[in-house]
Amino acid sequence: GINAEYGKQWYQRRVREAVVSTQSTGTNLVAEYKIPLVFGAGTVLGVAGFAISKKMKTEDATRGSGVSVKWAKDPVKDYCFSHTNITESEAMKELRKITVTHPRSVMESTPDVGQFLVFLMRTIKPKIVIEVGSYTGVGLLKMAEELPADGKIFSLDISDEYANIGKPLMRKAGVLSKIDYRIGPATDSLIELKDEGYAGKIDMCFIDADKPNYPNYYKLCMNLLKPGGIIVFDNSLFSGAVVTNYHQEPCCYIHEANEKAVVDNRVTSLLLNFGDGCLILRKHDA
């Protein structure tokens, strides 16, 4: 299982990866976008939305940002990690080790979000799933392992570079036959799935991709979702920046999706403060 010490080490690494050198980019993303360096789960994923499009240089967290970054001992967080029975296959452990060496490893979902996906999969027992933004496939593998033998998960990503990193581990885990990779703009892939007859047939969607398209993913995935189906948006709090910077990019797009969920009479919604924030929608029964 993953205990509190594992969680602490994992988040320490994420902070080190997210601090962007002012010497290498000329921009301190943390300061410029006022992204708070607080140690809630998934703190640095908010930084990733800006950083992945820039040349990044990771360095010790006490340099470059002008802020001394330490692991703040959080007994509540430690308690949560030590009382969450996360278990992972050998293939998953290997994929995590590979992913951490990738230049954009900050895009990997946090362990608590991964556990939440497993919890949902085991609760609603979906057979057809969509993931929008798979990266190397950590979340993809977690969900694919939970699918029945005749289940299918569509993996939508803009680059096959990322998919090719994870494919050998999908094969090792015995789930590669369950995965249908769709490479290209996810909005196009979602429209194609509708044209292929999947409207109203998808059990669950997990969305962890480009934030400006969150409103579009909301609309397109709702068209594909079956009654009783679930949509999960990751990074829905964007390290808390949606509270103060909701009118600025990319927070405005995340905020738009969050606001839509509040007034959408087709769904029951819940915005949770774990990971980097998860917005969960359940489409009403027909």
Steps between C-alpha positions, in 0.01 A plus 500: 500500500596869476561643845546850629875502436443407136253785465743745652782396266268510200390857563853615577603377157207676335594833654859463386379427147261794491732777611609669179835674484493871428836460331377239252163650413514862610170437677418392851169326433417460866537873566360625168178305524477523879466125534523434873772270625278323746522133562160373416493188285608571147643843577724521200264376233366853474847615402513232233227662294732792436833326518454224246502750214827656617853374527523371854798458723445325828715592790511498873182654634686761705648658185347685206158571645615726778286295736635242739303187429492223757279207570258639754423228748127444472371244748162487330659421165728242657201342669308486171787336313570250775133401507451463124566148376649581160643194330668495162600231252862446404424654161361810669803536725727471198298756304524748787877458509522566127262795516696679771800526266297667224547878457126553549451260788316775687195408286461165676185473711543499875469165686182605678332582168610161368350331803179696450478373140544143623229560760261627234580217262427241767181681600329561166672213313523673160560313175575794269723782623662807345815666626571844356871563549678177585865613502714189567197309623515483879128574536429303184664189639317533831163513324583234241596257776155547652308440178339161431652280232258637240541861614646782293672827581563769241827680563498848343824692477662749269829310477586135443837575664333468838293195405808316376666542840219318674404237241762240604368517855141471381607185319681373809188556709288313245268793428624627163213330316252706706650834389405688184754778445374808318783741416411856403298790639266354760207712386526337156528153654191557715301609196621191315383276785156657475499437123598139568186449705626546856257779592326403824716189543800615702502401868779725625733779382818625665617838373855615569608691191540856369305737722372741229294212362337405830167661399514316167583168667208557737258539210639219283533246780149573626370409153684168518413416862224254576239570769661426836847551354784690668734776383807592705699818428849521650676828596166666569647719774830569320696525825232733634559757227139473382393681815692822434594477130180355357486779240849425366619226266496208544299523823209664318440181299515277806270741682258494207471122524460519878230766465319301234479200731323703768208594274489197270168330575616184324751409769576462868834672559763502771825699507749335733816646652743214452769446243499830312124511534259259335163593356270198488180492298239226496254519213144455617322174425275513196 
